[in-house]
């Protein structure tokens, strides 16, 4: 008996933290950026997973709304993304100050400039 042990298990293929969490966004990259960005002295193990999940949810929500708008008009341009964000109340509150390149401006006519509604004379 030489004390070599019982022959270790062969290591399987490594799984990324993104695949363990069932996410598409890169958890490892977000963790690295959180550490490098001086947001806090220490970063917990669950923080990048949670942040990646939130970012993935927001991206999916925006892309779904923009896809619906693009499908209705048979166009795939950044204007549809801008209109989709601004038509949704919650996303507009969140991303109201964001400038989207080639997004155009929102059509808005002030109420004062609209033709006045006159009552028709009942005859």
C-alpha positions, -999 to 999 in steps of 0.1 A, spaced: 0 0 0 16 32 -12 -13 55 -1 -21 68 -36 -58 70 -29 -86 55 -49 -82 69 -83 -100 102 -87 -131 108 -107 -126 122 -142 -138 158 -143 -167 164 -165 -171 193 -189 -171 227 -170 -204 245 -169 -206 283 -169 -224 302 -142 -248 315 -169 -258 280 -179 -262 269 -143 -285 298 -138 -303 292 -171 -294 326 -185 -280 339 -218 -263 370 -204 -227 364 -192 -226 361 -154 -188 358 -153 -183 390 -173 -208 409 -151 -190 397 -120 -156 409 -135 -171 443 -144 -187 447 -109 -153 440 -92 -134 463 -116 -159 491 -115 -153 500 -78 -190 498 -70 -183 480 -37 -153 466 -18 -167 431 -21 -191 415 -45 -213 386 -34 -217 354 -55 -254 360 -61 -251 396 -72 -239 391 -108 -265 363 -113 -293 385 -102 -280 415 -122 -277 393 -153 -312 380 -149 -326 415 -146 -307 427 -176 -319 397 -196 -355 403 -186 -354 439 -196 -337 431 -229 -364 405 -237 -392 428 -228 -379 456 -250 -372 433 -279 -406 417 -277 -424 451 -278 -401 463 -306 -406 430 -325 -444 434 -323 -442 470 -335 -419 460 -364 -441 431 -374 -472 453 -376 -455 477 -399 -433 452 -417 -402 473 -409 -371 464 -389 -356 498 -379 -345 515 -347 -376 537 -349 -397 507 -339 -376 503 -308 -380 539 -299 -418 538 -304 -422 505 -285 -403 519 -255 -423 552 -255 -457 535 -259 -451 513 -228 -457 532 -196 -432 514 -174 -404 512 -199 -409 549 -208 -404 558 -171 -373 537 -170 -357 546 -203 -373 581 -209 -340 599 -209 -322 575 -231 -313 586 -266 -317 559 -293 -296 566 -324 -318 568 -355 -349 566 -333 -364 598 -345 -388 619 -324 -421 611 -310 -451 626 -327 -467 650 -303 -491 679 -311 -499 701 -282 -536 704 -274 -536 742 -280 -526 737 -316 -553 712 -324 -585 725 -341 -611 734 -315 -641 712 -312 -673 733 -319 -707 721 -310 -729 714 -340 -761 733 -339 -790 709 -334 -815 717 -362 
